[in-house]
Amino acid sequence: MKKILIFGLIVLMALATGVYAAKGFPKRDITNVCVWSAGGGTDTCNRIISAEMSKFLGKNINVINKTGGVGGSVGMSFAYKRPADGYTLCGLSESCVTAGVQGGWNNRMDVWDFFIVGGSPDVISVTPNTPYKNLKDLIEAAKKSPKSIKAAASAAGSIHHLNLLAVEDGSGAKFNFIPYTGSAPSQNAAMAGEVSVVVTSLAEQQQLLRGGKLRPLAMLIPDSFKVEGLGTIPSSFDDYPGLSKYLPISQAIGFAVRADAPDDVKAVLTDAFKKAIATDKLKTWAKENYYLLSGKTGKEAKAEFNSLESNFAWTLWDLKAAKVDPAKLGIPKP
Amino acid sequence: MVVLERIGVYFQTVFHLASDPINIAILFGSVMLGIMFGAMPGLTSTLGVALLTALTYGMDTATAMVCLLAIYVGGTYGGSYASILINIPGTAASAATALDGYPLACKGEGGRAIGLTTTSSAIGTIISMLFLVSISPLISFFALQFTSFEFFLLAFFGILISGTLTSPDLVIKGWIAGFLGLFLACVGRDMLQFYPRFTFGISELDSGVEVVPVLIGAFGIPQIIQVLKERFQIGETQKFQRILPEFGTIIRNIPRIVRSALIGVGIGSVPGIGEDIAAWVSYGAAKNTAKHPERFGKGEIKAVLATEVANNACVGGAMIPLLNLGIPGSPPAAMLLGALMLHGVTPGPMITFEHPTFITEVAAILLLASCTMWVVGMLMAKQVVKVLRIPTQIFMPIIGVLCIIGSYALGLNIFNLYLMLPVGIISYFLIEMGYPIAPLVIGVILGPMADENLRRALMVSQGSFLPIFTRPVALILLLTILWTVFSQVPYFKKRKNQLVDKIRRRKPVKIKMDPEEG
């Protein structure tokens, strides 16, 4: 009898959550569909900001992961199919702007409104037992026998892949690119020696770098970066000034809500987001994890994503790594 | 000195946590919630940990870990309830438990099975915890020996072994079911080149076939049809039930428990795979070494022991690469990684410098969680069995509704229901024709891993299969697979039996007391 009652209660609870009204947002928990795998940069960042925003919203934001597709297209399509009521957010990163030209997403990115938390710069590293002590060693070796050195990055069209492509273009070296489903598996492969080179963000790699499991060669930004307990990682631009034509391609991690969601809902989200990003918790976290906070929302964030979209899409198209002509999608040239 | 210090910290943490009533309350609450998540078809411990991650944000790190690890441990154990009582595994990890647990329940020994499951789950967790504190750097070194080829072979082996073990008559039927699952796993965009396969232009199929609706459809629907068709009552519960820990049985099975725990820790520590494979491999090992393998599948208590020790030992195993390398060893561990980072703890090789006592603390929490689980399990077992007293006409429709909620709950996707129903009906006919259904589900779970890793491995080796023979771990896996296949071919089977007979005849040992008698 007790069991039936419990079962009955569960059914009732399930029904009750289905009934909601738009007023007084949020009335129930919000779902954040993160398009990259758990434990990666975007995932962690979304978990932090979601948890912090939950405090201001009074309801939980649950982060779930929907990986796969091109540029996170599976997760984005999934989140976009849900009603535009603000109860579904899409945890994404700059890499998602490539979904369109890769043939996984039929819309422009402006169907979303963005909330940008920030990002961490990319670093190129090698397995410690390889002979490459600095970027020059690696590039020269790769030039000598093109396509012989295996390089890992997350799926084709991801920021790390684009950074790798940019390194190839700016230096003239050619690697054998092996795609992985995320940064964590690609770093794992580099540690296991399956590949020699890996490109991921400093935030994702810092533990392994400081622990000696991977050896950093160069930052893929114009400046060098000081890492505590490791020293300064030089900029790749020092040896290869030609890279400045292609780099930096910077991260823009955050989340998005459907642009056609009600304005009052978006206002509530923006308010909570601004408050959350200003908390000490977020600031400390950013510093400890090698992130630079952004905090852009609304038009500002949309402009950044628009420029990222045209930049990424046309870069990919020029690199012949795109399937769909960006002109067909109506993406302007940068 | 370091060891002594560690032991000191360990017990200090245990007592510190256990002396706080709030922690104890959280511990009990989380374990119970975990058991519920595990026992409900469709709700998994992964989902439980994921949902609670955000809730723990306000707590301090230690309390949050208590909460999440308790859910993880409870969820892994709770799956066995549904497996044993209604033959619908609550989680994929407990699918192997259903094989012998359900026949036991039909015989009226459901209470005994649950009691033993509880004890063995607790033992499994505790043994894995010991590995975590003692030799985890060594194990994470071995976990790093796994590259794409090894992942492919391991996934393939998992599918094959579940096919071999579950076939009621012909082994080939199990393999056919496994390959059907592999085929289902191919639906959707492939993970490397994003080419849509078998999607027929349906955008919902782009992300592939979800595991949970297949799990529920394949196990739940045929069971409901079966029970309602034959109008039978599962098990009888009137019989006097002894739900004591049965320490005697445990002690008699110590070698079996240790072996299963080793399998669990080993498989748990390999990144990306978890409880489900561990349970099957452990079941296979138990069956292959048993004196009476023919009893397996008909309600063998040792089988239940083996699978439950192994899947819970995975919990500690999965913590090893998580804490030492920052690589989650299983899907719920991936959720834990997110939770840890949320609390400012970045697991990785530096963790022993930045948070020197953290691994010890996690071990202490695992001990507390498994003890709590044992207490809760022992108290609940007797009550839970009473579920079977509900008349079938009422019970089965409720299970049906729960199946629908379970499929829908994960991702709140209505498409999953359209997927669950046909899978369920096809599964019913497959079962009627004598095909086991577990390999199909395992195929769907492990299929993407096998597919993606095989193709990536060939990309890395530039089309050469040679690394399979030159890499030691890969070679061992390949030989195991070949042995699994060839030992089923009649010619080889005959030879093997002849060989075994010869050896037996040479050494006529008389055993007065059968130590295997459970």
Contacts between the chains, C-beta under 8 A, distances in Angstrom:
chain1	res1	chain2	res2	distance
A	3	B	386	7.5
A	3	B	387	5.3
A	3	B	390	6.9
A	4	B	390	7.0
A	4	B	394	7.6
A	4	B	398	7.5
A	7	B	398	5.5
A	7	B	402	7.3
A	10	B	402	7.9
A	10	B	405	7.7
A	11	B	401	6.5
A	11	B	405	7.3
A	14	B	405	5.5
A	14	B	409	7.6
A	31	B	412	7.6
A	37	B	334	7.2
A	38	B	328	7.1
A	38	B	334	4.0
A	38	B	335	5.9
A	38	B	337	6.4
A	38	B	338	5.2
A	39	B	326	7.5
A	39	B	328	5.9
A	39	B	334	5.5
A	39	B	337	4.0
A	39	B	338	5.9
A	39	B	341	7.4
A	43	B	338	5.8
A	44	B	338	6.2
A	44	B	341	4.4
A	44	B	342	7.4
A	47	B	53	6.7
A	47	B	54	7.4
A	47	B	338	5.0
A	47	B	339	7.6
A	47	B	341	7.0
A	47	B	342	4.9
A	48	B	341	7.6
A	48	B	342	5.9
A	50	B	54	6.3
A	51	B	54	5.3
A	51	B	57	3.7
A	51	B	342	5.9
A	52	B	57	7.7
A	54	B	54	6.1
A	54	B	57	6.9
A	55	B	57	7.9
A	55	B	58	7.5
A	60	B	54	4.9
A	60	B	55	6.5
A	61	B	54	6.3
A	62	B	50	7.0
A	62	B	51	5.8
A	62	B	53	8.0
A	62	B	54	5.5
A	63	B	50	7.4
A	63	B	53	7.3
A	63	B	54	6.9
A	63	B	338	7.2
A	64	B	50	6.4
A	64	B	411	7.1
A	66	B	207	6.8
A	66	B	411	7.5
A	68	B	188	7.4
A	68	B	189	6.5
A	68	B	191	6.1
A	68	B	207	5.6
A	68	B	208	7.0
A	69	B	189	5.5
A	69	B	194	6.3
A	69	B	206	6.5
A	69	B	207	6.9
A	70	B	189	7.7
A	70	B	194	4.5
A	73	B	194	8.0
A	73	B	206	7.6
A	74	B	189	7.1
A	74	B	206	6.0
A	74	B	207	4.2
A	77	B	203	6.5
A	77	B	206	6.8
A	77	B	207	7.8
A	78	B	207	6.7
A	78	B	411	7.4
A	78	B	413	7.7
A	82	B	412	7.8
A	102	B	194	6.5
A	103	B	194	7.2
A	104	B	189	7.3
A	104	B	194	6.3
A	104	B	206	7.7
A	150	B	460	6.1
A	155	B	191	7.5
A	155	B	192	7.9
A	155	B	194	7.9
A	156	B	193	7.7
A	156	B	194	7.6
A	176	B	459	7.9
A	176	B	462	7.7
A	178	B	456	6.3
A	178	B	459	5.6
A	178	B	460	5.7
A	179	B	192	5.5
A	179	B	456	7.4
A	180	B	456	7.5
A	181	B	191	5.9
A	181	B	452	7.3
A	184	B	326	7.3
A	184	B	327	6.1
A	184	B	328	7.7
A	185	B	271	7.8
A	185	B	272	7.6
A	188	B	144	7.7
A	188	B	271	6.1
A	188	B	325	7.5
A	188	B	327	5.3
A	189	B	147	6.8
A	189	B	148	7.6
A	191	B	144	5.8
A	191	B	325	7.2
A	192	B	144	4.7
A	192	B	145	7.0
A	192	B	146	6.7
A	192	B	147	5.3
A	193	B	147	7.6
A	194	B	147	4.0
A	194	B	148	6.4
A	194	B	460	5.9
A	195	B	460	7.0
A	206	B	346	7.8
A	207	B	326	5.7
A	207	B	346	5.4
A	207	B	347	7.6
A	207	B	348	2.9
A	207	B	349	6.3
A	207	B	350	5.1
A	207	B	351	7.8
A	208	B	325	7.8
A	208	B	326	7.2
A	208	B	348	6.1
A	208	B	349	6.5
A	210	B	349	7.7
A	210	B	350	5.2
A	211	B	348	6.0
A	211	B	349	2.7
A	211	B	350	4.9
A	212	B	349	7.1
A	213	B	325	7.4
A	213	B	349	5.4
A	284	B	344	7.7
A	285	B	344	6.5
A	288	B	344	6.6
A	289	B	346	7.2
